[in-house]
Amino acid sequence: MKGLEHLLQPIKVKNLTIPNRVVLPPMGTVLTNSDGSVSERLLAFFERRVKSGAGFVINEITSVHPKGSSFPGELAAFDDRYIPGLRKMVEVAHRHGSKIAAQLHHVGRESSILLDSGEAMGPSAIPSYVYGKAPREMTLDDIAEVVDSFGKAAARLREAGYDAVEIHGAHGYLLCQFLSANSNKRTDEYGGDLRQRARFVIEVLQSVRRAVGDDFPISLRLSVEEMIKGGYTADEMVPIIPEFVKAGADIIHASFGTHGTPGGLTSAPIEYEPGFAMHLARRVKEVVDVPVIGVGRFTDPFVANECIARGDADMIAFGRQHLADPDFLINAINGKPHETIECLACNQGCIEREMLEGRRIRCAINPETGMELRYPTKPAEKSRVVWVIGGGPAGLTAAHESARLGHQVTLFEMDAQTGGQVNLAAKAPFKEAYRRWIEKLTAKAERAGVTFRLNTRVTPEMIAGGNPEVVILATGAEEAVPPITGIDLPHVCFARQAINGEVPFHGKVLVVGGGLVGMEVADYCREQGCTDLLLVEEMPESPVSKAASHGYMLHKRFRQAGYQLILGARVKEITPDGVLISVGGDEQWLTGIDQVIIATGTKPRNELKDFLEEKGITHHIVGDAVQGRRIIEAVEEGARAAWSI
């Protein structure tokens, strides 16, 4: 197919023919059973992804050792009892024409549970970047045992019917810990320069090769560049990679970064362009004669096709895009790429939900992800007349899901366009994709049969006259007006006015409120050329976490712009000449302020709630109409409301 001819070409690795160059890479789900065995919910999640048509699918990290799991329920292959469940994964992949590998994994020191219990081990007793605690240094017997465990796990996977295995040597896990001078201070044969530190990886590859035989493909996922202070560089790593191929690697999965890489770059935020890491794959291709998998926030198969055509890589991994819309490849092949919902790289439902919240996988913009066993696929028993009031993420999702299930749906939106608060978020730097998401979600709802009535404010009289059977109240939120003396002065405006361009920026700017809206307003000011800005936040710590990828990038640009962040500060009064703040009980004046922007949050807009309750009309309140939160809560609540009708 034109534009996809390179991506859709088969590729041969040893005796394995992979039908196309699209890779579903391993992504943690926390969907396994508590003992690490394959669950029905994991199979359902996996099958929904595999239906996308990816030629090569690699299931999530699969523990090779009882003391090598990130958490107790990590998918496991360190015992024969796991083989029947793993065989089911193979059956799913083969049923849909894909070839499947499992990613062999040992966590090393990067497990809070193992560190707390004293059972974590690593090449040296160097504290984890993430958890700040040190593992015990591995003995030579430990090393031999772990090397052997990789081979035994690989043999089990071959017995289960897998087409290949992948060894996880990236992202700060055990093999990467051996490669890094930051975590490997050994003075024996497993330490020293990078070539010596690579000995452990080579022995693991050799162990796996002995276990699976010469004809069975082995992939090695590698952080080509560590991307951390004091870590190894691509210049140092690339010359070593041919040694890994010689030891048994048939594919190099060219990734980057580690747990210590600032801003969680391994799951890059929206600031990074699709394919941004292809230079690393290209460098690997220059020194090896095996297929190289390229990575880097890919969302568009046509862009991936161009990368392969240029020779940047042989295959392309689409990770989070498989969560946002697993039909992206099918849509492209069928001439409907415009219907694909593009991943926003927000990380709310995937990596941050798992790593920061310890919860099972979701997707902020796809309510089906992680809910495959609960996601209703058949029409509702009875078609009902449903009114959805509000066209933001919660309302649009509720409308689409209701119509998909066979209900007669009308969506009312008081503005001239759908989107709600996302329309403002989309104007922040780097977030144009959010506007495209709203446009595509709106079109998706239209295709499902939703009737739209824009520029329409719903009143109790309209509801009484229209007689809907179910109302989904998704009326969103409005800006909260804090009780600050002088807030009505001419040089004071609200975040909505500022980011909509209604008020031009001038002079020294003070932003009141350091949440996501306040930080993105400051970022918008920076993009507009503002050089002098203060941001005051009442909380003692920034509400925008630097542990979150986008949050890290916001703080980084804020700092680079030379802006000042004042925490634990409450604004008491605004005057034409300055702003009075209270910090720790001490009052101080900020002078020379030319413009004040209020970004202190929102309050729910749900004035129809009392009428609906009084009249006994079946209704659901969702999204910001309940409380101002993130996209993931809005989308999930909108979907659940529709599913409950």
C-alpha positions as CSV (number, residue, x, y, z in Angstrom):
1,M,0.0,0.0,0.0
2,K,1.3,3.4,-0.9
3,G,2.9,5.1,2.1
4,L,3.1,1.8,4.0
5,E,5.0,-0.4,1.6
6,H,8.1,-0.6,3.7
7,L,6.3,-1.0,7.0
8,L,4.1,-3.8,5.7
9,Q,6.9,-5.9,4.2
10,P,7.8,-9.2,5.9
11,I,11.2,-9.6,7.6
12,K,13.0,-12.8,8.3
13,V,15.0,-13.5,11.5
14,K,16.7,-16.9,11.4
15,N,13.9,-19.3,10.4
16,L,11.2,-16.9,11.6
17,T,9.3,-14.8,9.1
18,I,7.6,-11.8,10.7
19,P,4.6,-10.6,8.5
20,N,5.3,-6.9,8.9
21,R,7.6,-4.4,10.5
22,V,5.2,-3.1,13.2
23,V,6.2,-4.1,16.8
24,L,3.9,-4.2,19.8
25,P,6.6,-3.7,22.5
26,P,6.4,-4.9,26.1
27,M,4.3,-2.7,28.4
28,G,3.6,-3.3,32.0
29,T,-0.1,-3.9,32.8
30,V,-0.4,-5.2,36.4
31,L,-3.2,-7.4,34.9
32,T,-1.6,-10.7,35.9
33,N,-2.9,-13.0,38.7
34,S,-1.3,-12.3,42.1
35,D,1.2,-15.2,41.6
36,G,2.5,-13.8,38.3
37,S,0.5,-16.3,36.1
38,V,-1.5,-15.3,33.0
39,S,-5.0,-14.0,33.9
40,E,-8.1,-13.8,31.8
41,R,-8.0,-10.0,32.0
42,L,-4.4,-10.0,30.7
43,L,-5.4,-12.3,27.8
44,A,-8.3,-10.0,26.9
45,F,-6.0,-6.9,27.0
46,F,-3.4,-8.7,25.0
47,E,-5.8,-9.9,22.3
48,R,-7.3,-6.4,21.8
49,R,-3.8,-5.1,21.1
50,V,-2.8,-8.1,18.9
51,K,-5.9,-7.6,16.7
52,S,-4.2,-4.4,15.5
53,G,-2.1,-6.4,13.1
54,A,1.4,-5.9,14.5
55,G,3.7,-8.5,13.0
56,F,5.9,-8.9,16.1
57,V,4.4,-8.7,19.5
58,I,6.4,-8.8,22.7
59,N,4.5,-9.4,25.9
60,E,5.4,-7.5,29.1
61,I,8.4,-8.1,31.4
62,T,8.5,-11.7,32.4
63,S,10.4,-12.5,35.5
64,V,13.2,-15.2,35.2
65,H,13.8,-15.5,39.0
66,P,11.7,-15.5,42.1
67,K,13.8,-12.7,43.5
68,G,13.9,-10.7,40.3
69,S,10.3,-9.5,40.0
70,S,9.4,-5.8,40.2
71,F,6.3,-6.7,42.3
72,P,4.8,-10.0,43.5
73,G,2.4,-10.3,40.5
74,E,4.9,-9.6,37.7
75,L,4.4,-12.0,34.8
76,A,6.7,-15.0,35.4
77,A,8.5,-17.8,33.7
78,F,10.8,-19.1,36.5
79,D,8.8,-22.2,37.1
80,D,7.1,-24.9,34.9
81,R,3.7,-24.1,36.4
82,Y,3.6,-20.9,34.4
83,I,3.9,-22.7,31.0
84,P,0.1,-23.4,30.5
85,G,-0.8,-19.7,30.9
86,L,2.0,-18.5,28.7
87,R,0.9,-21.0,26.0
88,K,-2.4,-19.1,26.0
89,M,-0.6,-15.9,25.2
90,V,1.0,-17.7,22.2
91,E,-2.4,-19.0,21.0
92,V,-3.8,-15.5,21.1
93,A,-0.9,-14.1,19.0
94,H,-0.9,-16.9,16.5
95,R,-4.7,-16.8,16.1
96,H,-4.3,-13.2,14.7
97,G,-1.3,-13.9,12.6
98,S,1.4,-12.3,14.7
99,K,4.7,-13.7,15.9
100,I,5.3,-13.5,19.6
101,A,8.2,-13.0,22.0
102,A,8.4,-12.7,25.7
103,Q,10.7,-10.2,27.4
104,L,13.0,-11.9,29.9
105,H,13.5,-9.7,32.9
106,H,15.3,-9.3,36.2
107,V,14.6,-6.2,38.2
108,G,17.9,-6.0,40.1
109,R,17.7,-3.2,42.6
110,E,14.7,-1.4,41.2
111,S,12.0,-2.9,43.4
112,S,10.8,-1.2,46.6
113,I,9.5,-4.5,48.0
114,L,12.8,-6.4,47.5
115,L,14.8,-3.4,48.8
116,D,12.6,-3.2,51.9
117,S,12.9,-6.9,52.6
118,G,16.7,-6.9,52.0
119,E,16.4,-9.3,49.1
120,A,17.2,-6.9,46.3
121,M,20.5,-7.5,44.6
122,G,22.7,-5.7,42.1
123,P,26.2,-5.6,40.7
124,S,27.2,-3.3,43.6
125,A,25.6,-2.0,46.8
126,I,24.7,1.4,45.2
127,P,21.3,2.9,46.1
128,S,18.5,2.9,43.5
129,Y,17.8,6.2,41.8
130,V,14.1,5.8,42.4
131,Y,13.9,4.3,45.9
132,G,17.2,5.6,47.5
133,K,18.1,2.2,49.0
134,A,21.0,0.0,48.2
135,P,20.7,-3.7,47.2
136,R,23.2,-6.3,48.4
137,E,26.2,-6.8,46.0
138,M,25.8,-10.0,44.0
139,T,28.3,-12.8,44.6
140,L,29.8,-14.9,41.8
141,D,27.3,-17.6,42.8
142,D,24.4,-15.1,42.5
143,I,25.6,-14.1,39.1
144,A,25.9,-17.7,37.9
145,E,22.4,-18.5,39.3
146,V,20.8,-15.5,37.5
147,V,22.6,-16.2,34.2
148,D,21.3,-19.8,34.4
149,S,17.8,-18.6,35.3
150,F,17.6,-16.6,32.0
151,G,18.4,-19.7,30.0
152,K,15.9,-21.9,31.9
153,A,13.1,-19.3,31.5
154,A,13.8,-19.1,27.8
155,A,13.6,-22.8,27.4
156,R,10.2,-22.7,29.1
157,L,9.0,-20.1,26.7
158,R,10.1,-22.1,23.7
159,E,8.2,-25.1,25.2
160,A,5.2,-22.8,25.5
161,G,5.3,-22.2,21.8
162,Y,6.9,-18.7,21.7
163,D,8.5,-17.7,18.4
164,A,11.3,-15.8,20.1
165,V,12.5,-14.2,23.4
166,E,13.7,-10.8,24.2
167,I,16.3,-10.1,26.9
168,H,15.7,-6.9,28.8
169,G,19.0,-5.1,29.0
170,A,17.6,-1.5,29.1
171,H,15.9,1.1,31.4
172,G,17.9,0.5,34.6
173,Y,17.1,-3.1,35.3
174,L,19.7,-5.7,36.3
175,L,21.5,-6.0,32.9
176,C,21.6,-2.3,32.5
177,Q,22.8,-1.9,36.1
178,F,25.8,-4.1,35.2
179,L,26.4,-1.9,32.1
180,S,26.3,1.3,34.0
181,A,29.4,2.7,35.7
182,N,27.0,4.5,38.1
183,S,25.7,1.2,39.5
184,N,28.6,-1.2,38.8
185,K,31.7,-0.5,40.9
186,R,32.9,-4.1,40.9
187,T,36.6,-4.8,40.8
188,D,36.3,-8.4,39.5
189,E,35.8,-9.7,36.0
190,Y,32.3,-8.2,35.9
191,G,33.5,-4.6,36.5
192,G,35.9,-2.1,35.0
193,D,35.4,-0.5,31.6
194,L,32.2,-0.8,29.6
195,R,33.5,-3.9,27.7
196,Q,34.2,-5.6,31.0
197,R,30.9,-4.5,32.5
198,A,29.2,-6.0,29.4
199,R,30.4,-9.5,30.4
200,F,27.2,-10.2,32.4
201,V,25.0,-9.3,29.4
202,I,27.1,-11.5,27.1
203,E,26.9,-14.5,29.5
204,V,23.1,-14.1,29.7
205,L,22.9,-14.1,25.9
206,Q,25.1,-17.2,25.8
207,S,22.9,-18.9,28.4
208,V,19.8,-18.2,26.5
209,R,21.3,-19.4,23.2
210,R,22.4,-22.7,24.7
211,A,18.9,-23.2,26.1
212,V,16.9,-22.4,23.0
213,G,19.2,-23.7,20.2
214,D,20.7,-22.0,17.2
215,D,17.4,-21.5,15.2
216,F,15.5,-19.6,17.8
217,P,15.6,-15.8,17.5
218,I,16.8,-13.7,20.5
219,S,16.2,-10.0,20.7
220,L,18.1,-7.8,23.1
221,R,16.5,-4.6,24.3
222,L,19.2,-2.2,25.1
223,S,19.5,1.4,26.3
224,V,21.9,2.6,23.6
225,E,22.5,5.7,25.6
226,E,22.0,5.8,29.4
227,M,20.9,9.5,29.4
228,I,22.0,10.3,32.9
229,K,24.9,12.2,34.5
230,G,27.9,9.9,34.6
231,G,26.2,7.2,32.5
232,Y,27.5,5.6,29.4
233,T,26.9,7.3,26.0
234,A,26.1,6.0,22.6
235,D,29.7,6.6,21.5
236,E,30.7,4.2,24.2
237,M,28.0,1.6,23.8
238,V,27.8,1.3,20.0
239,P,31.2,-0.3,19.5
240,I,30.2,-3.0,22.1
241,I,26.9,-4.0,20.4
242,P,28.6,-6.3,17.8
243,E,29.8,-8.4,20.8
244,F,26.2,-8.9,21.8
245,V,25.3,-10.1,18.3
246,K,28.2,-12.5,18.4
247,A,27.0,-13.8,21.8
248,G,23.5,-14.6,20.4
249,A,21.4,-11.4,19.8
250,D,19.5,-11.7,16.5
251,I,17.6,-8.4,17.0
252,I,18.6,-5.2,18.7
253,H,15.7,-3.3,20.2
254,A,17.4,0.1,20.4
255,S,15.9,2.0,23.3
256,F,17.4,4.6,25.6
257,G,17.4,6.0,29.2
258,T,17.2,4.5,32.6
259,H,15.2,4.9,35.8
260,G,17.4,7.8,36.8
261,T,16.9,9.7,33.5
262,P,15.2,13.0,34.3
263,G,11.5,13.3,33.4
264,G,10.9,9.7,32.7
265,L,12.1,10.0,29.2
266,T,11.7,6.3,28.4
267,S,8.0,7.1,28.2
268,A,8.6,10.5,26.5
269,P,6.0,13.3,27.1
270,I,4.2,15.3,24.4
271,E,7.2,17.6,24.0
272,Y,9.0,15.0,22.0
273,E,8.4,14.5,18.3
274,P,7.5,11.0,17.0
275,G,10.7,9.2,16.0
276,F,12.9,11.5,18.1
277,A,15.3,8.7,19.1
278,M,15.8,7.2,15.6
279,H,19.4,8.5,15.5
280,L,20.2,5.8,18.1
281,A,18.7,3.0,16.0
282,R,20.6,4.3,12.9
283,R,23.9,4.2,14.8
284,V,23.2,0.6,15.8
285,K,22.4,-0.3,12.2
286,E,25.8,1.0,11.1
287,V,27.7,-1.6,13.2
288,V,25.5,-4.7,13.1
289,D,23.9,-6.9,10.4
290,V,20.8,-7.9,12.3
291,P,17.4,-6.2,12.4
292,V,17.1,-3.1,14.6
293,I,13.9,-2.0,16.2
294,G,13.5,1.7,16.5
295,V,11.5,3.4,19.2
296,G,10.4,6.9,20.2
297,R,6.7,8.0,20.7
298,F,5.5,6.7,17.4
299,T,1.8,7.3,16.6
300,D,1.6,7.3,12.8
301,P,2.4,4.3,10.7
302,F,3.2,6.5,7.7
303,V,5.9,8.3,9.7
304,A,7.3,4.9,10.7
305,N,7.3,3.8,7.1
306,E,9.4,6.8,6.2
307,C,11.9,5.8,8.9
308,I,12.3,2.3,7.5
309,A,12.6,3.7,4.0
310,R,15.5,5.9,5.1
311,G,17.2,3.0,6.7
312,D,16.9,4.4,10.2
313,A,15.6,1.0,11.5
314,D,14.2,-2.3,10.3
315,M,11.1,-2.4,12.5
316,I,9.2,0.2,14.5
317,A,7.7,-0.1,18.0
318,F,4.4,1.5,18.7
319,G,3.9,1.3,22.5
320,R,1.4,3.7,24.0
321,Q,-0.4,4.2,20.6
322,H,-1.6,0.6,21.0
323,L,-3.3,1.7,24.2
324,A,-4.9,4.9,22.8
325,D,-6.2,3.2,19.7
326,P,-5.1,-0.3,18.8
327,D,-6.8,0.0,15.4
328,F,-4.3,2.6,14.1
329,L,-2.7,0.2,11.6
330,I,-6.0,-1.2,10.4
331,N,-7.3,2.3,9.9
332,A,-4.2,3.2,7.9
333,I,-4.4,0.1,5.7
334,N,-8.1,0.7,5.1
335,G,-7.6,4.3,4.0
336,K,-9.1,5.8,7.2
337,P,-6.1,7.1,9.1
338,H,-8.2,10.2,10.0
339,E,-10.3,8.0,12.3
340,T,-7.3,7.0,14.5
341,I,-7.2,8.5,18.0
342,E,-3.6,9.7,18.5
343,C,-1.8,9.0,21.8
344,L,-1.4,12.2,23.8
345,A,1.7,10.9,25.6
346,C,0.1,12.1,28.8
347,N,1.1,8.9,30.7
348,Q,-1.9,9.3,33.0
349,G,-3.3,5.8,32.5
350,C,-0.2,3.8,31.7
351,I,3.3,4.3,33.0
352,E,2.5,6.9,35.7
353,R,-0.6,5.0,36.9
354,E,1.5,1.9,37.3
355,M,4.8,3.4,38.6
356,L,3.4,6.3,40.8
357,E,0.0,4.8,41.8
358,G,0.7,1.1,41.7
359,R,-2.5,0.4,39.8
360,R,-3.5,-1.6,36.7
361,I,-3.2,-0.2,33.3
362,R,-5.7,2.2,31.7
363,C,-5.6,4.8,29.0
364,A,-6.7,8.4,29.6
365,I,-8.4,8.7,26.3
366,N,-9.5,5.0,25.6
367,P,-11.9,3.7,28.2
368,E,-11.7,0.2,26.8
369,T,-8.0,-0.2,27.7
370,G,-7.5,-2.4,30.8
371,M,-11.3,-2.9,30.9
372,E,-11.7,-5.4,28.1
373,L,-13.6,-8.0,30.1
374,R,-16.0,-5.3,31.4
375,Y,-16.3,-3.3,28.2
376,P,-19.8,-3.8,26.7
377,T,-19.7,-4.9,23.1
378,K,-23.4,-5.8,22.6
379,P,-26.2,-3.2,22.3
380,A,-28.2,-2.4,25.4
381,E,-31.3,-4.5,26.1
382,K,-33.5,-1.4,25.6
383,S,-32.7,1.7,23.6
384,R,-33.3,4.8,25.7
385,V,-33.5,8.6,25.0
386,V,-30.3,10.0,26.5
387,W,-29.3,13.6,26.9
388,V,-25.7,14.4,27.5
389,I,-25.3,18.0,28.7
390,G,-21.7,19.2,28.1
391,G,-19.3,18.5,25.3
392,G,-16.0,18.2,27.1
393,P,-14.1,14.9,27.4
394,A,-16.6,13.3,29.8
395,G,-19.6,14.4,27.8
396,L,-18.1,13.4,24.4
397,T,-17.1,10.0,25.8
398,A,-20.5,9.4,27.4
399,A,-22.3,10.4,24.2
400,H,-20.2,8.1,22.0
401,E,-20.4,5.2,24.3
402,S,-24.2,5.6,24.7
403,A,-24.8,5.8,21.0
404,R,-22.4,2.9,20.4
405,L,-24.6,0.8,22.6
406,G,-27.8,1.7,20.7
407,H,-29.3,4.6,22.6
408,Q,-30.8,7.7,21.1
409,V,-28.3,10.4,22.1
410,T,-28.4,14.2,21.9
411,L,-25.4,16.2,23.2
412,F,-25.9,19.8,24.2
413,E,-23.0,22.2,24.5
414,M,-23.4,25.8,25.5
415,D,-20.3,26.9,23.4
416,A,-19.9,27.0,19.7
417,Q,-17.5,24.0,19.8
418,T,-16.9,20.8,21.8
419,G,-13.9,20.3,24.0
420,G,-14.6,22.2,27.2
421,Q,-11.4,22.8,29.3
422,V,-9.3,20.8,26.8
423,N,-9.7,23.7,24.3
424,L,-7.7,25.8,26.7
425,A,-5.2,23.1,27.4
426,A,-4.6,22.6,23.7
427,K,-3.4,26.2,23.4
428,A,-0.5,25.6,25.8
429,P,2.9,24.9,24.2
430,F,3.4,21.5,22.6
431,K,-0.3,20.4,23.2
432,E,-1.8,20.9,19.7
433,A,-2.5,17.1,19.7
434,Y,-5.2,17.7,22.4
435,R,-7.2,19.8,19.9
436,R,-6.9,17.0,17.3
437,W,-8.1,14.5,19.9
438,I,-11.3,16.5,20.6
439,E,-12.0,16.9,16.8
440,K,-11.6,13.1,16.3
441,L,-13.6,12.2,19.4
442,T,-16.4,14.6,18.2
443,A,-16.3,13.0,14.7
444,K,-16.3,9.5,16.3
445,A,-19.5,10.4,18.2
446,E,-21.1,11.8,15.1
447,R,-20.4,8.5,13.2
448,A,-22.0,6.6,16.1
449,G,-25.2,8.6,15.6
450,V,-25.0,11.3,18.2
451,T,-27.0,14.5,17.5
452,F,-25.2,17.7,18.4
453,R,-26.8,20.9,19.6
454,L,-24.1,23.5,20.0
455,N,-24.6,27.1,21.4
456,T,-27.3,25.6,23.6
457,R,-27.6,26.2,27.3
458,V,-30.0,23.5,28.7
459,T,-32.6,24.8,31.2
460,P,-34.9,22.9,33.5
461,E,-37.8,23.8,31.2
462,M,-36.0,22.2,28.2
463,I,-35.5,19.0,30.2
464,A,-39.1,18.9,31.3
465,G,-40.3,19.5,27.7
466,G,-37.9,17.0,26.1
467,N,-38.6,14.3,28.6
468,P,-35.3,12.4,28.3
469,E,-35.1,9.0,30.0
470,V,-31.5,9.5,31.1
471,V,-29.4,12.6,31.6
472,I,-25.7,12.6,31.8
473,L,-24.6,15.8,33.4
474,A,-21.1,16.7,32.0
475,T,-21.3,20.4,32.4
476,G,-17.7,20.8,33.5
477,A,-16.4,23.5,35.7
478,E,-15.9,27.2,35.8
479,E,-13.0,29.3,37.1
480,A,-13.1,29.8,40.9
481,V,-12.8,33.4,42.0
482,P,-10.7,33.5,45.1
483,P,-11.5,36.1,47.8
484,I,-8.7,38.5,47.1
485,T,-9.0,42.2,47.6
486,G,-8.4,44.0,44.3
487,I,-9.2,41.0,42.1
488,D,-11.5,43.2,40.0
489,L,-8.7,45.7,39.0
490,P,-8.1,46.3,35.3
491,H,-4.7,44.6,35.2
492,V,-6.1,41.4,36.7
493,C,-7.4,38.6,34.4
494,F,-8.1,34.9,34.6
495,A,-6.2,32.0,33.0
496,R,-8.9,31.4,30.5
497,Q,-8.6,35.0,29.2
498,A,-4.8,34.9,29.1
499,I,-4.5,31.6,27.2
500,N,-7.3,32.6,24.8
501,G,-5.3,35.6,23.8
502,E,-8.0,38.0,25.1
503,V,-5.4,39.9,27.2
504,P,-2.0,40.7,25.7
505,F,1.0,40.2,28.1
506,H,3.1,43.1,29.1
507,G,5.8,43.9,31.7
508,K,6.2,41.9,34.8
509,V,3.6,39.1,35.2
510,L,2.4,37.4,38.4
511,V,0.5,34.1,38.1
512,V,-1.5,33.2,41.1
513,G,-1.8,29.4,41.4
514,G,0.8,26.8,40.7
515,G,-1.2,23.8,39.6
516,L,-1.2,22.5,36.0
517,V,-3.2,25.4,34.7
518,G,-0.9,28.0,36.3
519,M,2.2,26.2,35.1
520,E,0.9,26.0,31.6
521,V,-0.2,29.6,31.6
522,A,3.3,30.5,32.7
523,D,4.6,28.3,29.8
524,Y,2.3,30.1,27.4
525,C,3.6,33.4,28.6
526,R,7.1,32.2,28.0
527,E,6.2,31.2,24.5
528,Q,4.7,34.7,23.9
529,G,8.0,36.3,24.9
530,C,7.4,37.1,28.6
531,T,10.8,37.4,30.3
532,D,9.8,38.5,33.8
533,L,7.3,36.2,35.7
534,L,6.5,35.2,39.2
535,L,4.3,32.3,40.2
536,V,2.9,32.0,43.7
537,E,1.4,28.8,45.0
538,E,-0.3,28.3,48.4
539,M,0.9,24.7,48.8
540,P,4.3,24.2,50.3
541,E,5.3,22.0,47.3
542,S,4.5,22.3,43.7
543,P,1.2,20.5,42.8
544,V,2.8,19.7,39.4
545,S,5.0,16.7,40.1
546,K,8.4,16.6,38.6
547,A,8.2,12.8,38.7
548,A,5.6,13.1,35.9
549,S,7.1,13.5,32.5
550,H,5.1,16.6,31.4
551,G,5.5,18.1,34.8
552,Y,9.3,17.7,34.7
553,M,9.4,19.4,31.3
554,L,7.2,22.3,32.6
555,H,9.5,22.9,35.6
556,K,12.5,22.6,33.3
557,R,11.3,25.3,30.9
558,F,10.1,27.5,33.9
559,R,13.6,27.3,35.4
560,Q,15.3,28.0,32.1
561,A,13.2,31.0,31.5
562,G,14.5,32.5,34.8
563,Y,11.0,32.6,36.3
564,Q,10.5,32.6,40.1
565,L,8.3,30.1,41.9
566,I,7.2,31.2,45.4
567,L,5.7,28.2,47.4
568,G,3.7,28.4,50.6
569,A,2.4,31.9,49.6
570,R,-1.1,33.2,49.8
571,V,-2.2,36.3,47.9
572,K,-4.0,38.7,50.2
573,E,-4.4,41.9,48.2
574,I,-3.8,43.2,44.8
575,T,-3.3,47.0,44.3
576,P,-2.3,49.0,41.2
577,D,1.2,49.2,42.6
578,G,1.8,45.7,43.9
579,V,0.6,42.4,45.4
580,L,0.6,41.6,49.1
581,I,1.4,38.0,49.9
582,S,1.7,36.0,53.1
583,V,4.5,33.4,53.3
584,G,4.7,31.4,56.5
585,G,2.7,34.1,58.4
586,D,5.0,36.9,57.2
587,E,3.6,39.5,54.9
588,Q,5.5,41.0,52.0
589,W,4.8,43.2,49.1
590,L,5.7,42.2,45.5
591,T,6.2,45.5,43.6
592,G,6.5,46.4,40.0
593,I,3.7,43.9,38.9
594,D,2.2,45.0,35.6
595,Q,-0.2,42.1,35.1
596,V,-1.8,39.5,37.4
597,I,-3.2,36.2,36.1
598,I,-5.5,34.2,38.4
599,A,-5.2,30.4,38.0
600,T,-6.5,29.1,41.3
601,G,-8.6,26.3,40.0
602,T,-12.2,25.6,39.2
603,K,-15.5,24.8,40.8
604,P,-18.1,22.4,39.4
605,R,-20.8,23.7,37.2
606,N,-23.8,21.4,38.1
607,E,-26.7,23.7,38.7
608,L,-29.1,21.3,37.0
609,K,-28.4,18.6,39.6
610,D,-31.1,19.7,42.1
611,F,-33.8,19.8,39.3
612,L,-32.9,16.3,38.1
613,E,-33.1,15.0,41.7
614,E,-36.3,16.8,42.4
615,K,-38.0,15.4,39.3
616,G,-36.6,11.9,39.8
617,I,-35.0,11.8,36.4
618,T,-32.3,9.1,36.1
619,H,-29.0,10.9,35.8
620,H,-25.3,10.7,36.2
621,I,-22.8,13.4,37.0
622,V,-19.4,13.0,35.5
623,G,-16.1,14.7,35.0
624,D,-15.4,18.2,36.2
625,A,-19.1,18.6,37.1
626,V,-18.2,16.4,40.1
627,Q,-14.8,17.9,40.8
628,G,-12.0,19.4,38.6
629,R,-9.6,16.6,37.8
630,R,-7.7,15.0,34.9
631,I,-8.7,13.7,31.5
632,I,-8.5,10.1,32.7
633,E,-11.2,10.6,35.4
634,A,-13.4,12.5,33.0
635,V,-13.2,9.8,30.2
636,E,-13.7,6.9,32.6
637,E,-16.6,8.4,34.4
638,G,-18.3,9.3,31.1
639,A,-17.8,5.8,29.8
640,R,-19.1,4.1,32.9
641,A,-22.2,6.3,33.0
642,A,-23.0,5.2,29.4
643,W,-22.3,1.5,30.2
644,S,-24.7,1.7,33.2
645,I,-27.8,2.7,31.1
